[in-house]
Amino acid sequence: MPREESINDILEKVRDHERRISALERIPEKIEGKSKKLSIKEFILAKNPVDDVQKTLVIGYYLEHFGGVSTFNVKDLTEGFMSAREPVPGNINDKVNLNITKGYIMSAKEKKDKLKAWLLTNSGERFVEEDLKAKGT
């Protein structure tokens, strides 16, 4: 039985990687023939979040996909808001918790820099990749 679960875990990881690669391929990274990094501000503008809850989700996505992190914490999110020159919400933990309630973010198993850490769920990634539109809307 444990061997079968292990194979299923591997298959799920492969599917997840393929989905992430497909999402990255859809984001234009070439400007005037030169490969440039997409800034966090450009990414936020492209996704057009309607409130701080969605903005927090978008910044988390950016950190995971372009910032080279596997998990993020309140410090990472704060720096993301500041890098984008966006007002930092008074209580980022509340914004994360609202995303957790929606099923878009989940707690990481381990802390990061001694702080609670999170990562996006598959649903959260799809929601951002679909330009913050839930299925059926």
MOMO-V701722 format. One record per pair of residues at least 6 apart in sequence whose ideal C-beta (glycine too) atoms are under 8 Angstrom apart, sorted by the first residue. I is the first residue (numbers start at 1). J is the second residue. D is the distance in whole Angstrom. If there is no record, write none. Layout:
I	J	D
I	J	D
//
This chain:
16	122	7
19	122	8
19	125	7
20	65	7
20	125	7
23	65	7
23	125	7
23	129	5
24	65	7
26	129	8
27	38	7
27	46	8
29	35	6
29	36	7
29	37	8
29	38	6
30	36	8
37	66	7
38	66	6
39	83	8
39	84	8
40	59	7
40	62	5
40	66	8
40	80	6
40	83	5
40	84	5
41	83	8
41	84	4
41	85	7
41	86	8
43	58	7
43	61	8
43	62	5
43	66	7
44	55	7
44	58	6
44	59	7
44	62	8
44	84	5
44	86	7
47	54	8
47	58	5
47	128	6
47	131	6
47	132	6
48	131	7
48	132	7
49	55	4
49	57	7
49	58	5
49	132	6
50	132	7
52	89	4
52	95	5
53	95	5
53	98	5
53	99	6
54	132	6
55	81	8
55	86	7
55	89	8
55	95	8
56	77	6
56	89	7
56	92	6
56	95	4
56	96	6
56	99	6
57	99	5
57	104	5
57	105	7
57	120	7
57	124	6
57	127	7
57	128	6
58	128	6
58	132	8
59	77	6
59	80	4
59	81	7
59	84	7
60	72	6
60	77	7
60	80	8
60	99	8
60	105	6
60	118	7
60	119	8
60	120	6
60	124	8
61	120	6
61	124	7
61	125	7
61	128	4
62	80	7
63	69	5
63	72	5
63	76	6
63	77	8
63	80	6
64	70	7
64	72	7
64	119	7
64	120	6
67	76	8
67	80	8
69	76	7
70	119	7
71	108	4
71	110	8
71	112	5
71	117	4
71	118	6
71	119	5
72	112	7
72	117	7
72	118	6
72	119	7
73	111	8
73	112	5
73	113	6
73	115	4
73	116	6
73	117	5
73	118	7
74	92	5
74	93	6
74	96	8
74	115	6
74	116	7
75	113	7
75	115	6
76	112	8
77	92	5
77	96	7
78	88	6
78	92	6
81	87	7
81	88	4
81	89	7
81	92	8
82	88	6
89	95	5
93	116	8
96	105	6
96	118	6
99	105	4
99	124	7
100	106	6
100	107	7
100	118	8
102	124	8
103	121	6
103	123	5
103	124	7
104	120	7
104	121	6
104	123	6
104	124	3
104	127	6
105	118	5
105	119	7
105	120	6
105	121	7
105	124	6
106	118	7
106	119	6
106	120	8
106	121	5
107	116	7
107	117	7
107	118	6
108	117	4
108	118	6
108	119	5
110	117	7
111	117	6
120	128	8
127	133	8
127	134	7
//
